[in-house]
Amino acid sequence: MSKADVLKKIAARLRIHSLRMTTRAGSGHPTTCLSMADLAACLFFSEMRYNVDDPEDWGNDEFVLSKGHAAPILWAAYAEAGIIKEEELMDLRKISSRLEGHPTPRMNWVKAATGSLGQGLSVGVGLALAQRLGRSRGRTFVLMGDGECAEGAVWEAAGAAAHFGLNNLVAIVDINRLGQSDATMHGHDLGAYARKFKAFGWVVHRVNGHDIPAILDVLNKARAARGPAVVLAKTVKGKGVSFLEDQNGWHGKPLKEEELQKALREIGPMPDICARKLVRPRKKALCPDWKKDFSFERTAYADKTATRLAYGIALEKLGRINDWVVALDGDVKNSTYAEKFFASFPGRSFQSYIAEQNMVGMGLGMSVKGFIPFLATFAAFLTRAHDQIRMAAYSFANIKLCGSHVGVSIGEDGPSQMGLEDLAVFRPIPGCVVLYPSDAFSAEACVEAAAQHQGLVYIRTTRPATRLLYSKEEKFPIGGSKILRQGDGDAATVIAAGITVLEALKAHDELKKENIGLRIIDAYSVQPLDRKTIGCAADQTGGRVVVVEDHFPAGGLGEAVAIALAGKARVIHLCVRELPRSGKPDELLEAYGISASHIVRAVKDLIRP
Amino acid sequence: MSKADVLKKIAARLRIHSLRMTTRAGSGHPTTCLSMADLAACLFFSEMRYNVDDPEDWGNDEFVLSKGHAAPILWAAYAEAGIIKEEELMDLRKISSRLEGHPTPRMNWVKAATGSLGQGLSVGVGLALAQRLGRSRGRTFVLMGDGECAEGAVWEAAGAAAHFGLNNLVAIVDINRLGQSDATMHGHDLGAYARKFKAFGWVVHRVNGHDIPAILDVLNKARAARGPAVVLAKTVKGKGVSFLEDQNGWHGKPLKEEELQKALREIGPMPDICARKLVRPRKKALCPDWKKDFSFERTAYADKTATRLAYGIALEKLGRINDWVVALDGDVKNSTYAEKFFASFPGRSFQSYIAEQNMVGMGLGMSVKGFIPFLATFAAFLTRAHDQIRMAAYSFANIKLCGSHVGVSIGEDGPSQMGLEDLAVFRPIPGCVVLYPSDAFSAEACVEAAAQHQGLVYIRTTRPATRLLYSKEEKFPIGGSKILRQGDGDAATVIAAGITVLEALKAHDELKKENIGLRIIDAYSVQPLDRKTIGCAADQTGGRVVVVEDHFPAGGLGEAVAIALAGKARVIHLCVRELPRSGKPDELLEAYGISASHIVRAVKDLIRP
């Protein structure tokens, strides 16, 4: 039997599995599985090299199913490869199963969660960069849908892949003509896709996505390309089942039992073939044995320093003791100070240009290969990558994001540049740590804590240079806080973070003149919040609490404290309550109600009998 | 004097203004103004037609400065056109001034705030669509930077413009080679940009961006294009000042006073020319006199109905009585039920395909021309457009967004498809109304309220069909709530919204058997929250409150209630506290702690002595 014949039989098995699984589950996307069945057979059982016993084998090719709704056929392919048991397929979408409706790393061969479309190619760019950096001979394959090519993130990734000259990256686009609700913009016009990928610097191959010898041939050619290569595969949604083929209205619908039987009759009996034997690993390869320390010698700051500058200094120091740390930038490295790392470690520095979504997707791809990516841009622009950040969390990624230029304290550039909703972006992310240092010493400590922590960490930094509050020996554990001022009979507690800590200290000094004592807490760990210290302080200060933050009202420190203290304290929340304007930092802190004078007033309101 | 000579003099004036303004302000981006000065002179004083007395003139050409950091030259151009007084330019970036660091509609000729790069082209697509729909002869011009072409959103917009065949849209790319921190990906390789725009279906012209006759010529050609046309202008950053020209390191830096004097000497004295005379309006045109009602006859639902379906039904009804309502979709209209509007009003329906960023940008563009765009997709995928939503709010836009498929109640599709952070996206947005209906009747009422409200509104809808709670006569004003159950001596208040209202009602019935009374509040207006009713209920139920929501912990209803009640009530917050899995809706509500049984338990915890 020829290889093509064998692969054809495997494709039939994948189709049968996909149809059965989705009918059993009562939901799912069978027709999008059918269109890619022949492509999947060629990839998993001919082109790709992987060690079925070890998803972490450093020589493995990596695979990203960017069109995540085709999850059933991914599970089916892993079943055919012998990685999961065939009977487990029938657990698709059950609450007890790792075989979810869209791929998540709960199944350990899935490196990145997909299902929000148009993200897989960025992850693939990150994986391919990581393979190159770690001298793996592994390559990366990303299987995309045609509909998702409308997402701009795809073109950010396409541009980056060509820029980095990734000849170990192959994208396959399953062009089945039909989106969810209707035909795609380009239908079966492969030329339209070809022109775009070519213009973005890719080597383009077209193929009939159901012609197995032709698919093997283009994959072969793609392997020889000098840069990233894309295979544009013309396919038929629902291929193999006459009443599903090329029909609108079947997206995301499983077959009823009688429809399933009819479909299975058309496909024919389950071919008797052992696909597993076709899977070929590369020679076992080991992950590089590079240094991976986290504790660096802190800087002895002596003068006012911006926390963003301290971030850059710390990142560079971390880079010296940890070869796994990489830095990514969105063309603002001279503002975030990631430039210090870029200058010292050009080989581990990656310019994403002004493409934040791709920056996060690349970071995710690098992190799953063991790198520790530090990504930085203006906090305001991280909103651009919110969906990618969300999916990174769903991928249990170990990436560190720094958002600089937060709040009205940036001054004259105006609201488009002010991070005023970033805490509300990161706090809901499951498991995400949120750190907000108030001086250069704490900023360095936060970088160290972030690196040491396995998981997503967000660090919020401030534009202006601010005075020093701590020392280089001080520790800032995740989940902690600092009591900066306290005395017997303190009248109220002020909880602040970042720039507002300084305002709180001024308010303290002001009120001291009137013999009013204030407890000042630097809640640098916004999440997890130090509920114990805060609860205790509230209790000891008569349940009178002021929270002051350079952020919009919702989703930030104020609400975090309010829910932590619910029923235990009165809380006055000072924050930015309207759309701010351009102006000088001090003017803006005053105008939008988060300066020392407003804190003084709030405390007086609280203590008024 | 030839026209080109006159325009050259105007360009010199624009350069002089830009340099002086930024030096005076002590911050800003002079060099990016200098690269586009000749382009601006040709656009504002030759190519574009506008009535200087009326920014709303229906015949006006529209202009979007996508590279918003070049704001000073925009203000300078309006000063030269006589729209603002020349002396006002010196107020740039002052807190009292409408001339902000990046353009905002506080200056009434700015239709959309810019400054977060890569968004202007989508807004331009929306403006051009609105002009076409409203039979305006006006055209739309978008001036972009080269750096921002790395943003995927640019390519989403480029694809849409070609798809819609917008021959009234012209993009001009100021290719000055230098980004903020370094050279751009393509530097001065105009061919790279030409290939991309051409592949995306645009007519492409290249020009030396400092050769005024050549610029006039390509703008002339662009006017005759059958589809969207782009002018790729090769320019020099800092053009006109020898020590600034093509130099890295000058981005976002104003000149010091002595540098300014040196620069002004190079440019020469302020040319004596009255630019205003060159501005030509079109024949005065009036906005269409279409019907614009808001109150439609509600549906007499009789059986279980999904709120997403009621949204679609209501939107179609609204479309019948209001010609200004338009609908935009991200290829999920059969899930959000926007398809009902699409079927009845194809001329007012716009398919954005799977490109949420562009969908929001287009909506913004249409809204500033008076249309009332309703945009819908899965709530989870609105995170993709977070930056555009933020900028729409900063543009005081009147757009309505619907996020369907919220929370774990969607079931088997899994976390990538579950909107679990959408409340945290929308609640911080200044002025944004957030509505979350719990049944079909309230969903229809929310659509009506949203349409009637001037400003940004977010409506959250649920996937499964749910039972009816209200009647078609019931009103749901913004800022209100509904007390669904109450009695003397209620032991606690349960605050819910959407799907959890039904769980709260079940808990009520359960506890009633044990003679425990519950006050049940449907907080359908999540923002603004009905603090009064909620405060009163908390007070009357012994300060015992349970909030239950199908959302992650941060930034949602729980924290909104916690801050509203701070110090006045104990609050138990039931919400989704970990990354959920695929499963059946009821199973998931139970597994993640937001079902009736969890509410019962929480109430019992609260009332335990």
Interface residues (C-beta under 8 A of the other chain):
Chain A: A25 G26 S27 G28 G68 R93 K94 I95 S97 E100 G101 H102 T104 R106 A113 T114 G115 S116 L117 G118 G147 E148 A150 E151 G152 A153 V154 W155 E156 G159 H163 G179 Q180 S181 D182 T184 M185 R195 K196 K198 A199 F200 D329 D331 V332 K333 N334 S335 E339 Q351 S352 Y353 I354 A355 Q357 N358 A380 F381 T383 R384 H386 D387 R390 M391 A393 Y394 G411 E412 D413 G414 P415 S416 Q417 L420 E421 A424 V425 R427 P428 I429 P430 G431 Q527 G543 H551 F552 P553 A554 G555 G556 G558 E559 A560 A562 I563 L565 A566 G567 K568 A569 R570 V571 H573 E578 L579 R581 S582 G583 K584 E587 L588 A591
Chain B: A25 G26 S27 G28 G68 R93 K94 I95 S97 E100 G101 H102 T104 R106 A113 T114 G115 S116 L117 G118 G147 E148 A150 E151 G152 A153 V154 W155 E156 G159 H163 G179 Q180 S181 D182 T184 M185 R195 K196 K198 A199 F200 D329 D331 V332 K333 N334 S335 E339 Q351 S352 Y353 I354 A355 Q357 N358 A380 F381 T383 R384 H386 D387 R390 M391 A393 Y394 G411 E412 D413 G414 P415 S416 Q417 L420 E421 A424 V425 R427 P428 I429 P430 G431 Q527 G543 H551 F552 P553 A554 G555 G556 G558 E559 A560 A562 I563 L565 A566 G567 K568 A569 R570 V571 H573 E578 L579 R581 S582 G583 K584 E587 L588 A591
